[in-house]
Amino acid sequence: MHTRFGPLAALAASALLLAACSTGGDSTTSTPTDSAAGKATSAMTAQACLPVPGDSIVVLSDDMMLQNSDNLVPAVNAATSEDGTVMDALNTVSTVLDTPTLIQLNKAVDIDRQTSSEVAAQFVADQGLTAPLQGSGSLVVGSANFSENITVAEIYAAVLREAGYDVTVRTIGNRETYMPALVSGEVDVVPEYAATAAEFINRSLNGADAPTVASGDVAVTKAALDSFTEFGVVFGEPSAAQDQNAFAVTTAFSEQYGVTSLSDLAANCEGIALGGPPECPERTFCQIGLEDVYGIDVTDFSSLDAGGPLTKTALRQGAIAVGLVFSSDGELAA
């Protein structure tokens, strides 16, 4: 069971610590015990990381790989994958996608209100993306029904058209809908997320209680994907772009406490106020992981949402110090 204190209690505790530190500084002599106590109090004061309001938010790097590697990766129908031109074209896209780029693409669609097809066309032109080889025939590129996935599907389609294919883009729905279509050949290509796809296929083939195969290391996750040869889907090269759980602070908090990674947060902060979805305190990839993997001291939890406006507003207003967001959120654009 996790102990949590409210924000007012945290502020009061901080004030008491500051008072204790100030009083200790007036003494000109001290015993070894007094000196040790003074050092401990000073260290605790230095680590009292209260929330810092600010308009800009930044993700702390997950340097110990708490999250599984949900890198964008092209998923291709097994028969379609036998066309090397298709695979080469899709892998060309993977080489230029990273998380900062994905954030900018999402910003263009979700905040600047451009269409996914417009953003994709501009991205392909700006990157000078060309397919290594030429092919022919008709292809269907499917997507999940959210803007990021649609945009990447449009990028895949643009490069495949440049390679000589007649391409249709079709928004299908969730994984439970598009995976069967991909396996059957109704759809040829879908942008996927490596770790989530690996666990979906793992459970489909081996049962709901199958041991986890995904990892924070994308190479391990890709090896798991490649091992599922009987499923009927082949995966291209993973990109560096990730859309997964992440933990954000305000830029002002990062600068004030010298925190750029979750390991920094554990080392520099005695306690933090965390915000996220209601289930966060009981989830391995949320509060439990922060405590068990990083040793982060969560002293207060606010039940908000999963990377949505409640969490981001709470961060900006200084109601929480750390909030769960998604790593490719367009609002993270500099």
Stockholm file with secondary structure:
# STOCKHOLM 1.0

chainA/1-334         MHTRFGPLAALAASALLLAACSTGGDSTTSTPTDSAAGKATSAMTAQACLPVPGDSIVVLSDDMMLQNSDNLVPAVNAATSEDGTVMDALNTVSTVLDTPTLIQLNKAVDIDRQTSSEVAAQFVADQGLTAPLQGSGSLVVGSANFSENITVAEIYAAVLREAGYDVTVRTIGNRETYMPALVSGEVDVVPEYAATAAEFINRSLNGADAPTVASGDVAVTKAALDSFTEFGVVFGEPSAAQDQNAFAVTTAFSEQYGVTSLSDLAANCEGIALGGPPECPERTFCQIGLEDVYGIDVTDFSSLDAGGPLTKTALRQGAIAVGLVFSSDGELAA
#=GR chainA/1-334 SS CCCCCCHHHHHHHHHHHHHHHHHHHTCSCCCHHHHHHHHHHHHHHHTBCCCCCCSCEEEEBCTTCCSCCCBEEEEEETTGGGCHHHHHHHHHHHHHCBHHHHHHHHIIIIISCCCHHHHHHHHHHHHTCCCSSCCCSEEEEEECSSHHHHHHHHHHHHHHHHTTCEEEEEECCSHHHHHHHHHHTSCSEEEEEHHHHHHHHHHHHHCTTCCCCCCSSHHHHHHHHHHCGGGSEEECCCCBCBCSEEEEEEHHHHHHHTCSBHHHHHHHCSBEEEEECTTGGGCTTTHHHHHHHHCCCEEEEEECCSSSHHHHHHHHHTSCSEEEEETTCGGGCC
#=GC SS_cons         CCCCCCHHHHHHHHHHHHHHHHHHHTCSCCCHHHHHHHHHHHHHHHTBCCCCCCSCEEEEBCTTCCSCCCBEEEEEETTGGGCHHHHHHHHHHHHHCBHHHHHHHHIIIIISCCCHHHHHHHHHHHHTCCCSSCCCSEEEEEECSSHHHHHHHHHHHHHHHHTTCEEEEEECCSHHHHHHHHHHTSCSEEEEEHHHHHHHHHHHHHCTTCCCCCCSSHHHHHHHHHHCGGGSEEECCCCBCBCSEEEEEEHHHHHHHTCSBHHHHHHHCSBEEEEECTTGGGCTTTHHHHHHHHCCCEEEEEECCSSSHHHHHHHHHTSCSEEEEETTCGGGCC
//
